[in-house]
């Protein structure tokens, strides 16, 4: 047989030295001499223009063409991409062949026949080829004819004929005897099995990658990509032959693609849910072809680490390493380009699992595994703290199931804790769903709006804004840790506020434990018997259940309880505010602030300097020990203080009288109200309106705060305090405890009329009005333009230099003949009889007595108006000067008449001029005794 039909040469070496083995693929472009002479009943063979190639190098360079320059390829059947049913037969020494056939025809061994059938099925599995066996005889043979020859010269190893229309040799395969592995090719991974795959490929229309006019894709001319290659590894020499210790057990990547290009793809093979696994400590060299279902690569039984890559055309490392002529390798498992394997399970070692674009389940099993998704909604199973899950952005919604503490890496959305151990789950910056197991878990979503779901056990949740915590009923005692305002959802028991911000914590219907942080918190347990615990800061607690418990340590801020039930403050809590209806509140030993609501409350401050404010309603306030402060807003409010229980103060917005044992009263609001003391030494302070302040018994201090106030003084020790420009104020003297009184600063008026005693009264530097009693008064107006009214009795008015212009309104009802109610106007030091100027003023019929040379004067109103009645009601019976002289009322007119002839001396003229003296001195001397 001429070598012009040879397509290529093969050589084989393994780690046990063997002789080179050569084989041939026979071309049928020219009909060989001889042949079996059978030309009928054969399947069609078509040629096709190679310009219609697939444009995939790995496919196109495996398609046989008649020569390197031929534009045509050939295949069985009538159309590209279409299957065909091929017959096959096994020749024997009795078969008929033409003269061109090899000599020394031998029967195929049972193993060889079985292997041929397995190999044909391998092609049928991946394509639309089917094979049917027929008898091999002198008159009939299969499209694919398997034969065996002992002709080592003509057939050194094995050879096959390409499909060629009308050529009887097409599809014939000859197996030689030069390799012992040909005798037992049924063992996958051997050179013999790979040879059967290789030769059938020729018979179906495949050539060698290196034989094509189209070069193989870079790195793809070796057995990992095609059983048709002569190279054991990338870059191996074609003259070396194979040097593997292990061979492909299946058609490889480009073989499958090329056969499917010619004959179409089988879409029903391995279409169920398949699991692919390999016996431990054996080598793996294959391409998986799978057409559907949810499939898995399972390395759980392997005795060393693996790398499983689910991407079609990528390589996985698994099984025992073998020699490929260059190195020991174990990365010879791949997945056909048209197949999808969804899931991968690792070994007990440190594995790498790489997903593809669909939804994968990656389970590394034991060991510190590296798992990487590549699109799709992936699921990862994590059981080792060293496991790493890697996802890129935009690659689906992914989930990790972890039986150890785990923190989600970037771009992974969900985490579920498995097993029964108390482990923790932490999220990332995405909106995570983190689910616990039945044990006590710590779930922390990290940044993002996360959903944290416990599944039993005493779980702890760390939340930030936007997070949602989900707990079912009776799933342990659970705690939430929040760094922002937070309200517990259903079935959550405890809440702890984190961070340093002043934030609020709210409970639910359960018996909650709510703990604040070091800042000022508002803690509200909601319904249920709650425990509220502050941790520093000025905290506020809302209490609505008699079972609620507030816990505060010493020196942790000024804290407040808002209670809708009757409540007693616990230790270290300062303030209480009542909400709701008519309830009571009780303080402790601290300085409490107790505030009522709109109903009738009872407040008891206990020990300490307490502040009690009943709010609206008729309240009863018990201060207890300490200097207490009360706020009163209703006439029905009652303040109760026992003796010796401190110095207490009432702030009242209504008119109020101090009860027993309360010392001080301050009027509040803007209304004109009154404040009355008790028998104690009170301090009574008004508001900005017009107040009547009455200290009653005791030595009281009365303080006005604006408005026209009236101060009631009944004790010589009473003190009235007024600031400048705070209204036109009065001091009213009552009782018998005051015998003399001087108006304090900034008070304008003094009223003695409410008492009948002999009282001496003195004004201040303002323009005063001083009204006397019905008894004898000594009234000194002081500086300012004063109005002095002695009323009845024998009154004495004191006038000094610099006292400006005083007016006297005297009510005496004295008969001229009766020496009753003798009123006196007494001039002070430096004012002598000859320095007084008497005149009559028509206004009110007044008598004017001036000090010459000054603006000082005294006006006695109605002096002349009442003279016609023969009553001395408005008379001053005597005028006395500092030089000891006295003028009686009946001599006054002598002076008035005499001085009427002259004008009053000029300002600064403190003695009478000479001409005045000549006329007036005799009259003055006669009138003053």
C-alpha positions in Angstrom: 0.0 0.0 0.0 1.4 3.3 -1.1 2.3 5.9 1.6 0.6 8.6 -0.4 -2.5 7.6 1.5 -0.8 8.2 4.9 -2.2 11.2 6.8 0.3 11.3 9.7 2.4 9.4 12.2 1.9 8.7 15.9 4.5 7.8 18.5 3.9 6.7 22.1 6.2 6.7 25.1 5.3 6.1 28.7 7.4 5.9 31.8 8.2 2.3 30.9 10.3 2.4 27.7 8.4 1.2 24.7 9.3 1.1 21.0 7.9 3.8 18.8 4.4 3.0 17.5 3.2 4.5 14.3 -0.3 4.7 12.7 -2.0 6.1 9.7 -5.2 7.7 8.5 -5.8 6.8 4.9 -7.1 9.3 2.4 -9.7 8.3 -0.1 -9.2 11.1 -2.6 -8.0 8.4 -5.0 -9.5 4.9 -4.8 -6.8 2.5 -3.6 -6.2 -0.6 -5.4 -8.1 -3.6 -4.4 -10.7 -3.3 -1.7 -13.4 -5.5 -0.4 -15.4 -5.0 -3.5 -18.5 -4.1 -1.6 -20.1 -0.9 -3.0 -23.8 -1.2 -2.3 -26.0 -0.4 0.7 -23.6 2.1 2.1 -24.6 5.4 3.8 -24.2 8.6 1.8 -21.1 10.6 1.9 -21.1 14.2 1.1 -18.5 16.8 0.4 -18.9 20.4 1.5 -17.2 23.6 0.7 -14.8 24.5 3.5 -15.6 28.1 2.9 -18.7 27.3 5.1 -16.4 26.4 8.0 -17.5 27.3 11.6 -14.9 30.0 12.0 -13.8 28.3 15.2 -10.2 27.3 14.8 -10.5 24.4 17.2 -13.3 22.9 14.9 -12.1 23.9 11.5 -8.5 22.5 11.8 -9.9 19.1 12.8 -12.1 18.7 9.7 -10.5 16.5 7.0 -10.0 17.7 3.5 -8.7 15.6 0.6 -5.4 17.5 0.5 -3.8 20.5 2.0 -5.0 22.6 -0.9 -8.5 20.9 -1.3 -11.4 23.3 -0.8 -13.7 20.5 0.2 -14.3 18.4 3.3 -16.2 15.1 3.6 -18.6 13.6 6.1 -21.2 10.8 6.3 -24.7 11.8 5.5 -26.3 14.4 3.3 -26.0 17.7 5.2 -23.8 19.5 7.6 -24.9 19.6 11.3 -27.1 16.6 10.6 -26.8 13.1 12.0 -26.7 9.8 10.2 -27.2 6.2 11.1 -24.0 4.3 10.3 -23.6 0.6 10.1 -20.5 -1.1 11.5 -19.0 -4.6 11.3 -16.1 -6.5 12.6 -13.9 -8.3 10.1 -12.3 -11.6 10.7 -9.7 -13.8 9.0 -12.5 -15.1 6.9 -13.6 -11.7 5.7 -13.2 -10.8 2.1 -10.9 -7.8 1.2 -9.4 -6.7 -2.0 -5.7 -6.8 -2.8 -5.1 -3.4 -1.3 -6.0 -4.6 2.2 -3.3 -5.4 4.8 -2.2 -8.9 5.0 -2.2 -11.2 8.0 -5.9 -10.6 8.8 -6.7 -11.5 12.4 -9.8 -11.8 14.4 -10.5 -8.9 16.7 -10.3 -9.8 20.4 -13.4 -9.7 22.5 -11.9 -6.7 24.3 -11.2 -4.9 21.1 -14.8 -5.5 19.9 -16.2 -4.3 23.2 -14.0 -1.2 23.1 -15.0 -0.4 19.5 -18.6 -0.5 20.6 -17.9 1.7 23.6 -16.0 4.2 21.5 -18.8 4.3 18.9 -21.2 5.0 21.7 -19.0 7.7 23.0 -19.3 9.5 19.6 -23.1 8.8 19.5 -23.4 10.3 23.0 -22.2 13.7 21.9 -23.7 13.8 18.4 -26.6 12.8 16.3 -24.7 9.8 15.0 -26.1 6.3 15.6 -24.4 3.0 14.9 -26.0 -0.3 13.9 -24.1 -3.6 13.7 -24.2 -5.7 10.6 -22.5 -8.9 9.6 -19.2 -8.8 7.9 -19.0 -11.1 4.9 -17.9 -11.4 1.3 -21.0 -9.5 0.2 -21.8 -7.2 3.0 -19.9 -5.0 5.5 -20.6 -1.9 7.7 -20.0 1.7 6.9 -17.5 1.5 9.7 -15.5 -1.7 9.3 -13.2 -2.7 12.2 -10.3 -5.0 11.3 -7.2 -6.4 12.8 -3.9 -7.1 11.0 -0.6 -8.7 11.9 1.1 -6.9 9.0 3.5 -4.9 11.0 5.2 -3.5 7.9 2.0 -2.2 6.3 0.3 -1.3 9.5 2.9 -0.6 12.2 0.2 0.6 14.7 -3.3 1.3 13.5 -4.9 3.2 10.6 -8.3 4.4 9.4 -9.8 5.7 6.1 -11.6 9.0 5.8 -15.2 9.1 4.4 -15.1 9.4 0.6 -18.0 9.0 -1.7 -18.0 5.8 -3.7 -14.9 4.4 -2.1 -15.3 1.0 -0.4 -12.4 1.7 1.9 -14.2 4.7 3.5 -14.6 4.1 7.2 -12.3 1.1 7.4 -10.3 0.9 10.6 -7.3 -1.4 11.1 -5.8 -2.2 14.5 -2.3 -3.5 14.5 -0.4 -5.8 16.9 2.7 -3.7 17.6 1.4 -2.4 21.0 0.4 -4.7 23.7 -2.2 -2.1 24.7 -4.1 -2.8 21.5 -5.0 -6.2 22.8 -6.7 -4.8 25.9 -8.0 -1.4 24.9 -11.1 -1.6 27.0 -9.3 0.1 30.0 -10.0 3.8 29.7 -6.9 6.0 30.2 -4.7 3.7 28.2 -3.0 4.2 24.9 -5.1 1.5 23.4 -8.4 3.1 24.4 -7.2 6.5 23.1 -6.2 4.9 19.8 -9.7 3.5 19.2 -11.1 7.0 19.9 -8.5 8.5 17.6 -9.0 6.1 14.6 -12.8 6.3 14.7 -12.4 10.1 14.5 -10.6 9.7 11.3 -13.3 7.3 10.0 -15.9 10.0 10.7 -14.0 12.8 9.0 -11.6 14.2 11.6 -7.9 14.9 10.9 -4.9 15.8 13.1 -4.6 19.4 14.3 -1.1 19.6 12.9 -2.2 18.1 9.5 -4.7 20.8 8.6 -3.9 23.8 6.4 -5.4 25.8 9.2 -3.1 25.9 12.1 -4.4 24.9 15.5 -5.3 27.6 18.0 -2.4 28.5 20.2 -1.9 26.0 22.9 -4.6 23.6 21.6 -2.6 21.1 19.6 -2.2 18.4 22.3 -4.3 15.7 23.9 -6.0 18.0 26.4 -7.9 19.5 23.5 -8.2 16.6 21.0 -7.6 12.9 20.9 -6.6 13.5 17.3 -3.5 15.3 18.3 0.0 13.7 18.2 1.3 15.8 21.0 1.2 14.8 24.7 1.6 18.4 25.8 1.7 21.8 24.3 4.8 22.3 22.2 5.8 18.6 22.1 7.7 17.4 19.1 5.7 15.4 16.5 8.6 13.0 16.1 8.7 12.0 19.8 5.4 10.2 19.9 3.2 10.1 22.9 4.9 10.1 26.3 1.9 9.9 28.6 1.4 7.6 31.5 -2.3 8.3 31.2 -4.5 9.1 28.2 -7.9 10.8 27.6 -10.8 8.7 28.7 -13.3 10.6 26.5 -13.4 12.8 23.4 -11.9 16.1 24.4 -13.1 19.7 23.9 -12.3 20.3 20.2 -13.3 16.7 19.2 -16.8 17.2 20.6 -17.1 20.6 18.9 -15.9 19.3 15.5 -18.1 16.2 15.5 -21.1 18.2 16.5 -20.3 20.7 13.7 -20.4 17.8 11.3 -23.2 15.7 12.7 -25.2 17.9 15.1 -25.3 17.7 18.9 -27.1 15.1 20.9 -29.4 17.1 23.2 -30.7 14.2 25.2 -27.6 12.7 26.6 -27.1 13.1 30.3 -30.1 15.4 30.5 -31.0 14.5 34.0 -29.5 15.6 37.4 -26.1 14.0 37.2 -23.3 13.9 39.7 -19.8 13.3 38.3 -17.2 11.8 40.7 -14.0 9.8 40.3 -12.4 7.0 42.3 -9.8 8.5 44.7 -6.2 8.1 43.8 -6.9 7.6 40.1 -6.0 10.0 37.3 -8.7 12.0 35.5 -8.4 13.0 31.8 -11.7 13.7 30.2 -14.3 16.2 28.9 -17.8 16.1 30.4 -20.6 16.4 28.0 -24.0 17.0 29.7 -27.2 18.3 28.1 -29.4 19.3 31.0 -30.6 18.9 34.6 -28.9 20.2 37.7 -25.5 18.6 37.7 -22.5 18.4 40.0 -18.8 17.8 40.2 -18.2 15.8 43.4 -14.7 15.6 44.8 -15.7 14.7 48.3 -14.0 11.3 48.1 -10.7 12.7 46.9 -7.5 12.3 49.0 -5.9 15.5 48.0 -7.0 19.1 47.3 -8.8 19.8 44.0 -9.5 22.8 41.8 -12.9 22.5 40.2 -13.8 25.0 37.5 -17.4 24.9 36.2 -16.7 27.2 33.2 -16.9 25.3 29.9 -13.5 24.9 28.3 -11.7 25.6 31.6 -9.6 23.1 33.4 -10.0 21.5 36.7 -7.4 19.8 38.8 -8.5 16.5 40.3 -7.3 13.0 40.8 -3.8 11.5 40.8 -1.2 13.3 38.9 0.3 11.6 35.8 3.3 12.1 33.5 2.5 13.9 30.2 6.1 13.8 28.9 6.9 17.1 30.4 5.6 17.2 33.9 3.3 15.5 36.3 -0.2 17.0 35.8 -3.7 16.7 37.1 -5.5 19.6 35.4 -7.0 17.5 32.7 -10.7 17.6 33.5 -12.9 20.0 31.5 -16.5 20.6 30.5 -17.7 20.7 26.9 -18.3 24.1 25.4 -22.0 23.4 25.0 -22.5 21.9 28.5 -23.3 23.4 31.8 -22.5 21.9 35.1 -24.1 23.8 38.0 -22.6 22.6 41.2 -19.3 21.6 42.7 -18.3 19.8 45.9 -14.8 19.9 47.2 -12.7 17.5 49.2 -11.6 17.5 52.8 -8.5 19.5 51.8 -7.9 23.2 50.8 -9.8 23.4 47.5 -10.5 26.0 44.9 -14.0 26.0 43.4 -14.9 28.3 40.5 -18.4 28.8 39.3 -19.8 29.8 35.9 -22.4 32.2 34.7 -25.4 30.2 36.0 -26.6 29.7 39.5 -24.0 27.5 41.2 -23.8 25.6 44.5 -20.2 25.5 45.6 -19.4 23.4 48.7 -15.8 23.2 49.6 -16.3 20.7 52.4 -13.6 20.5 55.0 -10.4 22.5 54.5 -9.7 26.1 53.9 -11.4 26.5 50.5 -11.4 29.3 48.0 -14.8 29.6 46.2 -15.5 32.0 43.4 -18.8 32.6 41.6 -19.0 34.1 38.1 -22.6 35.2 37.6 -25.9 33.7 38.6 -27.5 33.4 42.0 -24.8 31.3 43.6 -24.9 29.3 46.9 -21.7 28.6 48.9 -21.3 26.2 51.7 -18.7 27.3 54.3 -17.4 25.0 57.0 -13.9 26.3 57.8 -12.8 29.7 59.1 -10.3 29.8 56.3 -12.9 29.5 53.6 -13.0 32.4 51.2 -15.9 33.4 49.0 -15.3 35.7 46.1 -18.0 37.4 44.0 -17.7 40.3 41.5 -20.2 43.1 41.3 -23.4 42.5 39.3 -23.1 38.7 39.4 -26.4 37.7 40.9 -27.9 37.4 44.3 -25.6 35.1 46.2 -25.9 33.1 49.4 -23.5 31.6 51.8 -24.4 28.7 54.2 -21.9 28.7 57.0 -21.4 26.3 59.9 -18.6 28.5 61.3 -18.3 32.2 62.1 -18.4 34.0 58.8 -18.2 37.5 57.4 -19.6 38.1 53.9 -17.0 39.3 51.4 -17.7 42.0 48.8 -20.7 41.5 46.4 -22.3 38.6 48.4 -25.8 39.3 49.5 -27.0 36.6 51.8 -25.7 34.5 54.7 -27.4 31.6 56.5 -25.8 29.9 59.5 -26.1 26.2 59.7 -25.3 23.4 62.1 -26.0 23.5 65.8 -23.1 25.5 67.1 -23.4 29.1 68.5 -21.8 31.0 65.7 -21.8 34.5 64.3 -22.7 36.0 60.9 -21.6 39.3 59.6 -22.6 41.2 56.5 -21.0 43.7 54.2 -22.0 47.0 52.6 -24.9 45.4 50.6 -28.5 44.9 51.7 -27.9 41.5 53.2 -30.2 38.8 54.4 -28.5 37.1 57.3 -30.3 34.1 58.9 -29.2 32.3 62.1 -29.4 28.7 63.1 -31.2 27.2 66.1 -28.3 28.1 68.5 -27.4 31.5 69.9 -26.0 33.6 67.1 -24.6 37.1 66.7 -25.9 38.6 63.5 -24.4 41.9 62.2 -25.5 43.1 58.8 -22.8 45.7 58.6 -23.6 48.7 56.3 -26.7 48.5 54.0 -30.3 47.9 54.8 -30.1 44.4 56.1 -32.6 41.8 57.1 -31.4 39.8 60.1 -33.4 36.6 60.9 -32.9 34.4 64.0 -34.0 30.8 63.9 -34.0 29.9 67.6 -31.5 30.4 70.3 -30.6 33.5 72.3 -29.6 35.7 69.3 -27.8 39.0 69.3 -28.4 41.5 66.4 -26.2 44.4 65.6 -28.1 46.9 63.4 -27.8 50.2 61.7 -30.4 52.4 60.0 -32.6 50.5 57.6 -32.0 47.1 59.1 -34.9 44.8 59.8 -34.8 42.1 62.5 -37.1 39.1 62.2 -37.8 36.7 65.1 -40.5 34.1 65.4 -42.3 33.3 68.6 -40.5 31.3 71.2 -37.2 31.4 69.6 -35.0 32.3 72.5 -34.2 35.5 74.4 -32.8 37.8 71.8 -30.9 41.1 71.9 -30.6 44.0 69.5 -27.6 46.3 69.6 -28.4 49.6 67.8 -26.4 52.8 67.3 -29.5 54.9 66.3 -33.1 55.3 67.4 -34.6 51.8 67.5 -37.9 50.1 68.2 -37.9 46.4 68.9 -39.9 44.3 66.5 -42.1 41.3 67.4 -40.6 38.5 69.5 -37.4 40.4 70.4 -36.7 40.8 74.1 -33.7 43.0 74.7 -32.3 46.2 73.2 -28.9 47.8 73.9 -28.0 51.2 72.5 -24.5 51.5 71.2 -22.2 54.4 70.2 -22.0 57.8 71.8 -25.0 59.6 70.3 -28.0 60.6 72.3 -30.5 58.1 70.8 -33.7 56.4 71.9 -34.7 52.8 72.5 -38.3 51.4 72.4 -39.6 48.0 73.4 -42.6 45.9 72.3 -45.3 43.9 74.1 -42.8 41.5 75.7 -40.9 41.9 79.0 -38.0 43.8 77.5 -34.5 44.6 78.9 -33.5 48.0 77.3 -30.1 49.3 78.1 -28.9 52.8 77.1 -25.4 54.1 76.2 -23.3 56.8 77.9 -25.3 59.6 76.3 -28.8 60.9 77.0 -31.3 58.3 76.0 -35.0 57.9 76.0 -35.9 54.3 77.0 -39.5 53.1 76.5 -40.2 49.5 77.2 -43.7 49.6 75.7 -46.2 47.1 77.1 -44.9 44.3 79.3 -42.9 44.3 82.6 -39.7 45.9 81.3 -36.3 46.6 82.8 -34.8 49.9 81.6 -31.2 50.5 82.4 -29.4 53.7 81.8 -25.6 53.8 81.4 -24.7 57.4 81.9 -26.2 60.6 80.4 -29.4 62.4 81.3 -31.8 59.5 80.5 -35.6 59.5 80.2 -37.6 56.4 80.9 -41.2 55.7 79.9 -43.0 53.5 82.4 -46.5 52.0 81.7 -46.5 48.8 83.8 -46.3 48.2 87.5 -43.7 45.6 86.8 -41.4 48.0 84.9 -38.0 48.4 86.6 -35.7 51.3 86.1 -32.0 50.8 87.0 -29.6 53.7 87.3 -26.2 53.7 88.9 -24.9 56.6 91.0 -23.5 59.6 89.2 -24.9 58.7 85.8 -26.6 61.9 84.9 -29.9 63.5 85.8 -32.6 61.0 84.8 -36.3 61.3 84.3 -39.2 58.7 84.5 -42.4 59.4 82.5 -45.0 57.2 84.1 -48.6 56.5 83.1 -49.1 54.6 86.3 -48.6 55.4 89.9 -44.9 55.2 90.4 -42.1 55.5 93.0 -38.6 56.5 91.8 -35.9 53.9 92.4 -32.4 54.6 93.5 -30.3 57.2 91.5 -33.2 58.5 89.4 -33.9 62.1 89.9 -37.1 63.1 88.2 -40.6 61.8 87.6 -43.3 63.0 85.2 -46.8 61.5 85.4 -48.8 60.9 82.2 -52.2 59.3 81.8 -54.9 60.0 84.5 -55.3 60.6 88.3 -52.2 58.7 89.6 -49.5 59.3 92.2 -45.8 59.7 92.1 -43.2 59.3 94.8 -39.6 60.4 94.9 -36.6 59.0 96.7 -33.7 60.5 98.7 -32.3 62.5 95.8 -33.3 66.1 94.8 -36.3 65.0 92.7 -38.4 66.9 90.2 -42.0 65.4 90.3 -44.5 66.6 87.7 -48.1 65.7 87.5 -50.5 65.6 84.6 -53.9 67.2 83.9 -55.7 65.2 86.5 -55.7 65.2 90.3 -52.4 63.8 91.3 -50.6 63.0 94.6 -46.9 63.7 94.6 -44.6 62.8 97.5 -41.1 64.0 97.2 -39.6 62.1 100.1 -36.2 63.2 101.3 -34.1 65.5 99.3 -34.6 69.0 97.9 -37.5 68.2 95.6 -39.5 70.1 93.1 -43.2 69.2 92.9 -45.5 70.4 90.1 -48.9 68.9 90.0 -49.8 70.3 86.6 -53.5 70.9 86.0 -56.0 69.4 88.3 -56.4 69.7 92.1 -53.2 68.1 93.3 -51.9 67.1 96.7 -48.2 67.7 97.1 -46.1 66.2 99.9 -42.6 67.6 100.0 -41.1 65.5 102.8 -37.6 66.3 104.1 -35.4 68.8 102.3 -35.8 72.2 100.8 -38.7 71.6 98.5 -40.1 73.6 95.6 -43.8 73.4 94.6 -45.5 74.6 91.5 -49.2 75.5 92.0 -51.7 76.3 89.2 -55.0 75.6 90.8 -56.8 76.9 93.9 -57.6 73.3 94.7 -53.9 72.3 94.9 -52.8 71.3 98.4 -49.2 71.5 99.7 -48.4 69.5 102.8 -45.3 70.1 104.8 -44.4 69.0 108.3 -42.4 71.1 110.7 -38.7 71.1 110.4 -38.7 69.6 106.9 -36.5 72.2 105.3 -37.0 75.6 103.7 -39.7 75.2 101.1 -40.9 77.4 98.3 -44.2 77.5 96.4 -44.4 78.9 92.8 -48.0 79.8 92.2 -49.7 81.0 89.1 -53.0 81.7 91.1 -53.6 83.7 94.2 -52.2 81.6 97.0 -51.8 81.4 100.8 -49.0 79.4 102.3 -50.0 76.5 104.4 -48.3 75.5 107.6 -44.6 74.8 107.5 -44.0 76.3 104.1 -41.6 79.2 104.1 -41.5 80.9 100.7 -43.9 81.9 97.9 -43.2 83.1 94.4 -46.0 84.3 92.1 -45.7 83.2 88.5 -47.5 83.9 85.2 -48.7 87.2 83.9 -51.9 87.6 85.9 -52.5 90.1 88.7 -52.6 87.6 91.7 -51.9 87.8 95.4 -49.6 85.9 97.7 -50.1 85.4 101.4 -47.7 84.0 103.9 -48.2 82.2 107.2 -46.7 82.5 110.7 -43.2 81.7 109.5 -40.6 84.1 108.3 -41.6 84.0 104.6 -40.1 85.2 101.4 -42.9 86.2 99.1 -42.1 87.3 95.6 -44.5 88.7 93.1 -44.6 88.5 89.3 -44.6 91.3 86.7 -48.3 92.1 87.2 -50.0 94.0 90.1 -49.7 91.8 93.2 -50.8 92.0 96.8 -48.0 90.5 99.0 -48.9 89.7 102.6 -46.5 88.0 104.8 -48.9 87.6 107.7 -47.0 86.6 110.9 -43.3 86.3 111.1 -40.5 88.4 109.8 -41.2 88.4 106.1 -39.4 89.5 103.0 -41.8 90.8 100.3 -40.3 91.2 96.8 -42.0 92.9 93.9 -41.2 92.0 90.3 -42.9 94.8 88.3 -46.5 96.0 88.4 -48.2 98.2 90.9 -47.7 96.0 94.0 -49.2 96.4 97.5 -47.1 95.1 100.4 -48.8 94.2 103.7 -46.4 94.8 106.6 -47.4 93.6 110.1 -44.0 93.2 111.7 -41.3 95.7 112.2 -38.8 93.2 110.8 -40.7 92.8 107.5 -38.6 93.7 104.5 -40.0 95.1 101.2 -37.8 94.9 98.2 -38.6 96.9 95.0 -36.4 97.6 92.1 -36.5 101.0 90.3 -39.2 101.6 87.7 -41.3 98.6 88.6 -44.7 100.3 89.0 -46.5 102.5 91.6 -46.3 100.5 94.7 -47.8 100.6 98.2 -46.8 99.5 101.6 -49.8 98.9 103.9 -49.2 98.6 107.6 -51.5 96.3 109.5 -51.8 95.2 113.0 -50.0 96.5 116.0 -46.6 95.1 115.4 -45.2 98.2 113.8 -44.7 101.5 115.6 -42.6 103.3 113.0 -41.9 102.6 109.4 -39.7 104.0 106.6 -40.5 103.4 103.0 -37.9 101.2 101.3 -36.3 102.3 98.1 -38.4 102.4 95.0 -41.7 102.1 96.8 -43.9 105.2 96.3 -46.8 104.9 98.8 -47.3 104.2 102.5 -50.7 103.5 104.0 -51.1 103.4 107.8 -54.9 103.5 107.8 -55.4 99.8 108.4 -54.2 100.2 112.0 -55.3 102.4 114.8 -51.9 102.7 116.6 -49.6 105.7 116.9 -47.2 105.1 114.1 -44.3 107.2 112.8 -43.9 107.1 109.1 -41.0 108.2 106.9 -40.9 108.4 103.1 -37.9 108.0 100.7 -36.5 110.1 97.9 -39.5 109.4 95.6 -42.7 111.4 95.4 -44.5 109.6 98.2 -48.0 109.4 99.3 -48.2 108.7 103.1 -51.6 108.2 104.7 -51.8 108.1 108.5 -53.9 106.3 111.0 -56.8 107.5 113.1 -54.3 107.9 115.9 -51.3 110.2 116.3 -48.7 109.9 113.6 -45.3 111.5 113.0 -45.0 111.7 109.2 -41.8 112.7 107.4 -42.1 112.9 103.7 -38.4 113.2 103.0 -37.1 114.3 99.6 -39.5 114.4 96.7 -42.8 116.0 96.2 -44.8 114.1 98.8 -48.5 114.0 99.7 -49.0 113.6 103.4 -52.3 112.8 105.0 -52.4 112.3 108.7 -56.0 111.5 108.9 -57.4 111.9 112.4 -55.4 112.3 115.6 -52.7 114.7 116.6 -50.3 114.3 113.7 -46.8 115.8 113.3 -45.4 116.5 109.9 -41.7 116.9 109.5 -40.3 119.1 106.8 -36.6 119.7 106.2 -34.5 121.7 103.8 -34.3 120.0 100.4 -37.6 118.2 100.8 -39.0 119.9 97.7 -42.7 120.5 97.6 -44.9 118.5 100.1 -48.7 118.6 100.3 -50.6 118.0 103.5 -54.2 116.8 103.5 -55.3 116.9 107.1 -58.6 115.6 108.4 -59.1 116.8 111.9 -62.8 117.7 112.5 -61.5 119.9 115.3 -63.8 122.6 116.8 -61.9 125.8 117.3 -62.7 125.7 121.0 -61.8 122.1 121.5 -58.1 121.2 122.0 -58.6 117.9 120.2 -56.3 116.5 117.5 -53.6 119.1 117.6 -51.6 118.8 114.3 -48.2 120.2 114.0 -46.0 121.1 111.0 -42.5 121.0 112.2 -39.6 122.5 110.2 -36.2 121.0 110.6 -32.8 122.3 111.2 -31.8 125.5 109.5 -35.3 126.8 109.0 -36.2 129.7 111.3 -39.4 131.7 111.7 -38.2 134.7 109.7 -37.3 132.3 106.8 -40.8 131.1 106.2 -43.1 132.8 103.7 -46.9 132.5 104.1 -49.2 132.9 101.1 -52.7 131.9 100.0 -53.3 129.8 96.9 -56.8 129.8 95.4 -56.3 126.2 94.1 -58.0 124.0 96.7 -57.9 127.0 99.0 -54.4 126.0 100.1 -52.1 127.7 102.5 -48.5 127.8 101.1 -45.6 127.9 103.5 -42.3 128.3 101.7 -38.7 128.5 102.7 -37.4 131.8 101.3 -34.6 131.6 98.7 -35.5 128.0 97.8 -38.1 126.0 96.0 -38.9 124.1 99.2 -42.5 124.5 100.4 -45.5 122.9 102.1 -49.0 123.2 100.7 -51.8 122.7 103.2 -54.8 121.9 101.1 -58.3 123.2 101.9 -57.1 125.5 104.6 -59.3 128.3 103.4 -62.0 126.1 101.9 -63.1 124.9 105.3 -62.7 128.1 107.2 -66.2 129.2 106.6 -67.6 126.1 108.3 -65.9 127.1 111.6 -64.3 123.7 111.6 -60.6 123.3 111.6 -60.8 120.0 109.6 -57.9 121.0 107.4 -56.0 123.1 109.8 -52.5 122.6 111.2 -52.9 123.8 114.7 -49.2 124.7 115.2 -46.1 125.5 113.1 -42.8 124.9 114.8 -39.3 126.0 113.7 -35.8 125.0 114.5 -35.2 128.2 116.5 -37.8 127.0 119.0 -40.7 129.3 118.0 -44.3 128.3 117.5 -47.0 129.8 115.3 -50.7 128.9 116.1 -53.2 128.5 113.3 -55.1 131.7 114.4 -52.0 133.9 113.7 -51.5 132.6 110.2 -53.6 135.1 108.5 -51.6 138.0 110.0 -48.5 136.8 108.2 -50.4 135.9 105.0 -51.9 139.4 104.8 -48.6 141.2 105.7 -46.6 139.2 103.2 -49.1 139.6 100.5 -47.8 143.2 100.0 -44.4 141.8 98.9 -43.2 139.4 96.3 -41.4 136.3 97.8 -37.6 136.9 98.0 -35.6 135.8 95.0 -34.1 132.3 94.8 -30.9 132.2 96.9 -32.1 135.0 99.1 -32.2 133.1 102.4 -32.9 136.2 104.6 -35.5 138.9 104.3 -34.3 142.0 102.4 -33.9 145.2 104.5 -37.0 146.8 103.3 -38.9 143.5 103.9 -37.6 143.4 107.4 -38.7 146.9 108.2 -42.3 146.1 107.3 -42.5 142.4 108.3 -40.3 142.0 111.3 -42.8 143.4 113.7 -45.6 141.2 112.3 -43.4 138.1 112.5 -42.3 138.8 116.0 -45.9 139.3 117.1 -47.2 136.1 115.5 -44.4 133.7 116.5 -44.1 133.1 120.2 
